[in-house]
Amino acid sequence: MIQQDLSQIGIKVNMVTLDFPSLIERITRTFDYEACLLGFTNTDLDPNSQMNVWLSSAENHQWNPKQSKPATPWEAEIDRLMQSQASSTSDKKRKADWDRVQQIVSEQQPFIYLINRDAMSAISPAVIGSAPSVLDPHAFWNADVLRLGPDPSMGAQK
């Protein structure tokens, strides 16, 4: 699908399927690749569980790998924000730092997110502020702004 889609805009893709150890060798030691299709799965909502990906010096930092210092100003900002949120005792400050990290990632695109499994969520019409997301937890990622409104099954109040 990737080859087909990209060929429509004039990009030729040569796919090479590798066994997992060979893939890891290329993306962590030899850097003999231009792009890699790999699935990272995050099971923890706390950004601290992702430090091994987002910090520029981290082992699983897949773009500009093996950095002794950030290669770009935006990576330096991500490093600063990730360290700030990790050491903050304020949930509000941590969320603001993590929101900014996500904004930078959206702007810079070090990863191209291709696939998310289907997810179905059910939310009562009485819940106000719901905005389902492709990320887990799909319906409650913004729980801090959800609130209950009037019960819609009671009809209009006069």
Helices and strands as residue ranges (DSSP letters): H 2-7, H 20-25, I 26-30, G 47-50, H 51-54, H 73-87, H 91-108, E 127-128, G 143-145, E 147-148, G 152-154
